[in-house]
Amino acid sequence: MITNLVKANIKNLQPYNPKEVPCSIKLDANENNNVSHLLNQKISKAILELKINQYPDSNSTEIRKLLSEKLSVSKDQVVVGCGSDQLIFMVLNAFINVGDKILTPSPTFSMYKISNEVVGGETVEVDLDDGFRFNYNKFMMAIKKENPKVIFLSNPNNPTGGIIPREEIIKIVELSNAVVVVDEAYYEFYQNSVVDLVNYYPNLIVLRTLSKAYGLAGARVGYSIASREATAILNKVKPPYNVSSLDQTAAKVCLENNQMIESIITEIVNERIVISNELNKIKDLKVYESYGNFLLIYTEKARDLYQYLISEEILIRYFGDKGDLAGCLRVSIGTKEENARLLYIIKKYFFCKEEQLPLKMAE
Ligand code: PMP
């Protein structure tokens, strides 16, 4: 009976099920393993002061104040969400009617399409070129043909790590009639942003998160930066009390201590370059250029390598053997020790016998 009542667009929807394989080294979700526990003491102390019997501040006022100062925008231009996932939903809820179109490059972050299916929108995807490069002309042609209401651009793009140049983003914002969402979840590893443009373009919405560079994925805090006009629209669809007081407290401590993550970000970027160079030396692997805290790798042995890494207690992301990410694996950049172990195990896999490993790789 209940299945007859479900909305048509939900009937065949596959739930987003992150793979939960317990492993001692977790490199599957682009988290920041370098900051785990670093702020826990400060967060715990701040939580002791909380009046947990009361609802949280529905507008996350303190977080918005800290963010607006950091980004040189007004508090009225920031919305805080339960992860940037919730902001993606808010955008779709505010702008997409059943049958309306959104446009995204492909492959990209899967939640744009999944969330759009929930609201009943249609998702039009524009394939990235060889090497997962963004093709501006192809994308512009799709904009003209499809006239989408919302465009999602993940910059850097998850899971490919590629980027879209600022000038191309500006032209897309200027030349389309759409709301353009630039998802800067990995901004801190790339350092190029379009946040400075939100006062010029009312149709531009930038998304950021504390889940990646800030190492706060467990607290679920993301935010949008946009014109006052766009922000007022998002606030209409924001659920009340959407960020718990525990999460707001963690976010506040994290933002107040943001100098702690600066050297960690540099270290992650340096490690990314080292790992990428090392992996590229293995002839059976292709590593794509990445500007995030992760690397996308192609190999014909993807499934086997993935299983082998699990047997060695290392979890990475495997995208299966079908579709445009067939044979692709994504690894997050972890701590120095985790990265060294990952490299060691991957080399062990490809060179098969441990005695064939170069001496300097010995554990
Ligand atoms: N955008 C992108 C591009 C992502 O990769 C992710 C997380 N994987 C998110 C948004 C969602 O992040 P969160 O909800 O943790 O803020």
Residues whose N, C-alpha, C, O or C-beta is under 5 A from the ligand:
A	BS01	PMP	C82 G83 S84 D85 F109 S154 N158 D183 A185 T209 S211 V221 G222
